[in-house]
Amino acid sequence: MGKVIKHKGHEIEVTENMPEGYVDDSELWENGTLGRSAEHAKPAPKEVEEAIDNALNLAPITIRLQKELVADLKKIAAKEGLGYQAYVRQILTKHVAATK
């Protein structure tokens, strides 16, 4: 077992085979301890958003849904490991494919 150090306010194990100064905090990023707060987020530049939309052939839309429906979609999406917009896109894609 390696020594335990404090890194970004969390205890991290540093093993002997890690390069000097290297701290493996990947688990903190994977489990959401790091990276899911406002301090780690910033909006993508408009050009980047447009490039992503174009690469994925996405068209931004606006739709009004009942607040309770949106809340339910967000809960279900979280259980599926998705954001709610991606989840709604998945539902719509499956429905259209099934009814074509």
C-alpha positions in Angstrom: 0.0 0.0 0.0 1.3 3.5 -0.9 1.2 6.6 1.2 -2.0 8.6 1.4 -1.8 12.4 0.7 -4.3 15.2 0.6 -5.0 16.3 -3.0 -7.7 18.9 -3.9 -9.2 18.3 -0.4 -9.4 14.5 -0.8 -7.3 11.6 0.3 -5.4 9.9 -2.5 -3.2 6.9 -2.4 0.2 7.4 -4.0 1.9 4.2 -5.0 5.6 3.6 -5.4 5.4 3.1 -9.2 3.9 6.5 -9.8 6.2 9.2 -11.3 7.3 11.9 -8.9 4.6 14.5 -8.5 2.0 12.4 -10.3 -1.3 12.0 -8.4 -3.9 9.6 -9.9 -7.1 11.4 -9.2 -8.9 9.7 -12.1 -11.3 7.9 -9.7 -12.4 11.2 -8.3 -13.3 12.4 -11.8 -15.0 9.2 -12.7 -17.2 9.1 -9.6 -18.1 12.7 -9.9 -16.4 14.0 -6.8 -14.4 16.3 -9.1 -15.7 17.8 -12.3 -19.4 18.1 -11.6 -19.5 21.5 -9.9 -19.8 24.9 -11.4 -16.1 25.6 -10.6 -15.1 22.9 -13.1 -17.6 23.9 -15.8 -17.5 26.6 -18.4 -19.6 27.1 -21.5 -18.1 25.9 -24.8 -17.4 28.7 -27.3 -20.2 29.1 -29.9 -18.0 27.7 -32.7 -17.3 24.5 -30.7 -21.1 24.0 -30.0 -21.8 24.5 -33.7 -19.0 22.1 -34.7 -20.4 19.4 -32.4 -24.0 19.9 -33.6 -22.8 19.7 -37.2 -20.6 16.6 -36.6 -23.6 14.8 -34.9 -26.1 16.2 -37.4 -28.1 17.8 -34.5 -30.6 20.7 -34.8 -31.4 22.7 -31.7 -35.1 22.9 -30.9 -37.3 24.5 -28.3 -40.2 22.5 -26.7 -42.5 23.2 -23.8 -43.1 20.2 -21.5 -44.9 19.9 -18.2 -42.5 20.5 -15.3 -43.4 17.2 -13.7 -42.6 15.4 -17.0 -39.2 17.0 -17.2 -38.5 16.1 -13.6 -39.5 12.5 -14.2 -37.4 12.4 -17.4 -34.3 13.7 -15.5 -34.7 11.1 -12.8 -35.1 8.2 -15.3 -32.2 9.5 -17.4 -30.0 9.7 -14.4 -30.8 6.0 -13.6 -29.8 5.2 -17.2 -26.6 7.2 -16.9 -27.7 9.8 -19.4 -28.4 13.5 -19.4 -32.1 14.1 -19.9 -31.8 15.7 -23.3 -29.8 12.7 -24.6 -32.4 10.4 -23.0 -35.3 12.3 -24.7 -33.4 12.1 -28.0 -33.0 8.4 -27.5 -36.8 7.9 -26.7 -37.8 10.0 -29.8 -35.3 8.1 -32.1 -36.6 4.7 -30.9 -40.3 5.8 -31.3 -39.7 7.2 -34.9 -37.8 4.0 -35.9 -40.6 1.8 -34.6 -43.4 3.8 -36.3 -41.8 4.5 -39.7 
